[in-house]
Amino acid sequence: MSRVIVVGAGVVGLTAAVRLAEAGHRVDVVARDRPRETTSSVAAALWYPYLAAPHDRVAAWAARAREAFVEDAEDPRSGVTLREGTEAFSAPEPDPWWASTIGAYHRTTDLPQGFVDGWRFTAPVIEMPVHLDWLVGRLEAAGGTLTRMNLSALPVPGDGGADVVVNCTGLGSRLFGGDLSVVPVRGQVVVVEQVGLAEWWLAPSAGAPTYVIPRSRDIVLGGTEQHNEWSRTPDPTTAGEILSRAARLVPEVADAKVIQHKVGLRPARPEVRLERVGDVIHCYGHGGAGVTLGWGCADEVVSLLD
């Protein structure tokens, strides 16, 4: 078995590390940011292929990840819950390109005012702070380690360290992968108190997708899709717009107490990069689908190593 250094402790890095460690490899994760400090911790984390290409590979990774999340949901410590929900549209919409990965779904006209088409299906919802902690626990139980380390470059395989390095640095791959095609897509969310909501709602649109994602103790409202925007500071005007749009979709959240404002920078790229170059495996550029594709990509990382 190999010694592997995984660089990056977001959901992509941790899922890859868990799969590698549980396959018997010696795995050390190094990262500047702890898991709860990463963009992954901000994610509303509804399983949904979003801002990621190419479609054929994304569909395969998403389907595999969905299977894994169904298994994870059997462990109450995982933070994974299977919830039914509705995606609503203001105009007639064809079936999604990723329909084959959903499982059972059906069209519905039981929609809020202003929406004319939609479908319902069951999807994993992942409570990220809980899930990230759980992944770290799985990694350590399999003999892996997690170390905070501020690197200036990827470790050199075979230079007294790892046999293989896995680059899961997201936006950091602009530096660590020398890849300027990776750009931020800013996502702002508002976290409100749980008001008894059990189902998720989603209304996609260019620039400002609206989503209402219930979790065990709160509800995540979003969002934004601001390309090439680097600010991590929540904008009060944007927060007000998010609250207004979410309330039009789900009126119950209109008077919910606001708990927190968050911003994450999604690492977008024309296509997800998942390939082996010598003794370095690159796995980054997942856009808004790092959670959705994580387990599927992790399985491919293992196959590339083996």
Stockholm file with secondary structure:
# STOCKHOLM 1.0

chainA/1-306         MSRVIVVGAGVVGLTAAVRLAEAGHRVDVVARDRPRETTSSVAAALWYPYLAAPHDRVAAWAARAREAFVEDAEDPRSGVTLREGTEAFSAPEPDPWWASTIGAYHRTTDLPQGFVDGWRFTAPVIEMPVHLDWLVGRLEAAGGTLTRMNLSALPVPGDGGADVVVNCTGLGSRLFGGDLSVVPVRGQVVVVEQVGLAEWWLAPSAGAPTYVIPRSRDIVLGGTEQHNEWSRTPDPTTAGEILSRAARLVPEVADAKVIQHKVGLRPARPEVRLERVGDVIHCYGHGGAGVTLGWGCADEVVSLLD
#=GR chainA/1-306 SS CCEEEEECCSHHHHHHHHHHHHTTCEEEEEESSCGGGSGGGTCCCBCCCCSCCCHHHHHHHHHHHHHHHHHHTTSGGGCEEEEEEEEEESSCCCCCTTGGGTCSEEECCCCCTTCCEEEEEEEEEECHHHHHHHHHHHHHHTTCEEEECCCSSCCCTTSSSCSEEEECCGGGHHHHSCCTTCEEEEEEEEEEECCSCCSEEEECCSSCCEEEEECSSEEEEECCCEETCCCCSCCHHHHHHHHHHHHHHCGGGTTCCEEEEEEEEEEECSSCEEEEETTEEEEECCTTCHHHHHHHHHHHHHHHHC
#=GC SS_cons         CCEEEEECCSHHHHHHHHHHHHTTCEEEEEESSCGGGSGGGTCCCBCCCCSCCCHHHHHHHHHHHHHHHHHHTTSGGGCEEEEEEEEEESSCCCCCTTGGGTCSEEECCCCCTTCCEEEEEEEEEECHHHHHHHHHHHHHHTTCEEEECCCSSCCCTTSSSCSEEEECCGGGHHHHSCCTTCEEEEEEEEEEECCSCCSEEEECCSSCCEEEEECSSEEEEECCCEETCCCCSCCHHHHHHHHHHHHHHCGGGTTCCEEEEEEEEEEECSSCEEEEETTEEEEECCTTCHHHHHHHHHHHHHHHHC
//
